[in-house]
Amino acid sequence: MDSDTAYMRYLGRKVKRTMKAPDTNGFVKRRIGKVKSVSGNTVTVDFGSTSTPMPVAGLRIVKSCSSIKADDSVVVDTVDHISIVTAILA
């Protein structure tokens, strides 16, 4: 092994010691909303109140939520700007 290769490996090990694993817990946002309408495997969920509605249309659902219907309360997880309905609340 030549000196350039050894030096590059040394630098790689040095950088690796200073790197930290990213915190993925901060990137998931969980909200509770009420289903306003269902169209196939997409739904419109309202996160606001009766005086200030905040509907979000076109949210996808997971397979376990296939029995979803209007007026259900649901859990919506948002990861990296993609929101998915993950649970129906009783």
Backbone torsions as a table, in degrees:
resi	resn	phi	psi	omega
1	MET	NA	130.8	-178.7
2	ASP	-82.3	171.6	-174.0
3	SER	-68.4	-32.0	178.4
4	ASP	-65.2	-43.6	179.3
5	THR	-63.8	-43.6	179.1
6	ALA	-62.7	-40.2	179.9
7	TYR	-66.3	-41.5	179.4
8	MET	-64.8	-40.0	177.1
9	ARG	-64.6	-39.4	176.9
10	TYR	-60.3	-45.9	179.2
11	LEU	-63.4	-40.7	178.3
12	GLY	-60.6	-44.4	178.4
13	ARG	-65.0	-37.1	179.8
14	LYS	-65.3	-44.0	179.0
15	VAL	-66.9	-40.7	-178.8
16	LYS	-60.1	-36.8	179.3
17	ARG	-65.8	-28.5	-177.6
18	THR	-89.1	-13.8	-177.8
19	MET	-78.5	144.1	176.6
20	LYS	-117.5	150.6	177.6
21	ALA	-69.5	140.4	179.9
22	PRO	-68.4	147.7	177.7
23	ASP	-87.8	102.6	-177.9
24	THR	-82.8	-12.6	-178.7
25	ASN	-66.7	-28.2	-177.8
26	GLY	-76.8	-8.4	-174.7
27	PHE	-97.2	-3.6	180.0
28	VAL	-102.5	125.0	177.4
29	LYS	-114.5	127.7	-178.2
30	ARG	-113.9	128.5	-179.9
31	ARG	-131.4	157.9	176.6
32	ILE	-112.3	134.0	179.5
33	GLY	-144.8	176.4	179.8
34	LYS	-117.0	131.6	-178.3
35	VAL	-71.2	128.2	177.6
36	LYS	-97.9	-38.6	178.5
37	SER	-154.2	155.8	179.9
38	VAL	-125.2	134.0	177.6
39	SER	-139.9	94.8	-177.9
40	GLY	68.6	-122.3	179.2
41	ASN	-104.1	20.3	173.2
42	THR	-123.6	151.6	-178.5
43	VAL	-135.3	162.1	169.9
44	THR	-109.5	123.7	-177.1
45	VAL	-117.4	136.5	178.1
46	ASP	-103.6	122.8	179.3
47	PHE	-101.0	-2.2	-177.2
48	GLY	-92.8	-157.6	178.7
49	SER	-115.5	-177.7	178.9
50	THR	-67.1	-33.3	179.7
51	SER	-82.4	-27.2	-179.9
52	THR	-133.4	81.1	-179.6
53	PRO	-70.1	144.7	177.7
54	MET	-135.2	71.5	-177.3
55	PRO	-75.8	144.4	174.6
56	VAL	-125.7	118.3	-176.0
57	ALA	-98.6	155.2	173.4
58	GLY	81.6	21.4	178.6
59	LEU	-77.7	133.9	177.8
60	ARG	-79.7	157.6	178.4
61	ILE	-121.3	152.8	174.0
62	VAL	-81.8	162.7	-174.5
63	LYS	-59.9	-34.0	-179.1
64	SER	-68.0	-12.3	179.0
65	CYS	-101.5	22.4	-175.4
66	SER	-67.0	-18.6	178.9
67	SER	-91.1	17.8	-177.0
68	ILE	-65.5	144.7	177.7
69	LYS	-144.4	167.8	-178.9
70	ALA	-59.1	146.6	-179.7
71	ASP	74.2	7.3	172.0
72	ASP	-76.7	144.8	170.9
73	SER	-89.2	134.2	-174.1
74	VAL	-132.7	159.3	173.6
75	VAL	-100.8	128.4	178.9
76	VAL	-118.6	120.8	176.8
77	ASP	-101.3	132.4	177.7
78	THR	-115.7	122.8	178.9
79	VAL	-128.4	119.4	177.0
80	ASP	53.8	46.6	176.6
81	HIS	69.3	16.0	176.0
82	ILE	-117.1	119.6	-177.6
83	SER	-103.3	136.3	-179.9
84	ILE	-136.3	135.7	174.4
85	VAL	-77.3	118.5	-173.4
86	THR	-109.3	-15.6	-178.3
87	ALA	-158.5	150.8	173.3
88	ILE	-105.3	129.2	179.7
89	LEU	-89.4	143.6	-179.2
90	ALA	-74.7	NA	NA
